[in-house]
Amino acid sequence: MSYSGSTAGFLSAGQVLISQTLAQLRLAQRTPLTVTCSGEARYLVPDLEQWAFERSVSLGTCDSLVGAMMQVSTRLGSGDIACGDDPALGFTPQLIVVVDSDQGLVLAGEVSNRQVTWCQPVASDSEARAVVTLACSQRVEAQHFADLGKHAEAIALRRQATATEGRLVDPFWRDAAQLAFLQRRAA
């Protein structure tokens, strides 16, 4: 018995090696990944506690997406995220962002109760456009609430819009981010 089908879809061992090497080189050019946490800083002194302000804190760099996700889980779990050396300044983490060396978004996640819920990355450009439209409408609604003096609602909608934008993963990272997201979700 002989096989008469085409072998055009198969790659030689040399082509596979070259393809893998080029992929590794492209990946190396976009690392290390930088992990930051944004949140709300507030003085724990009774006279100043009503003044809260947004702050970003660097959590460091990693050479892989899995390493960045593990670093975030460890730091959040231990409560090891602060926005300065001042013991009177409390920090409530709200959003984790992982970016590459070109400032492309790799992954983002919302923080609650010392755990991160990673945002599902968009899978296509058309889905990215829909996410942008949704985030814009959330920001418009937030401005409407602010104009009405409903500041708590406006702040909540702005945070929701920021989390929605966290789905806008750079096209280079979409497949890796989607895979990491699905693995985390299954665990």
Summary of the structure (lengths in Angstrom):
residues: 187
radius of gyration: 21.1
end to end distance: 45.9
largest distance: 87.4
contacts: 499
relative contact order: 0.14
helix: 45%
strand: 24%
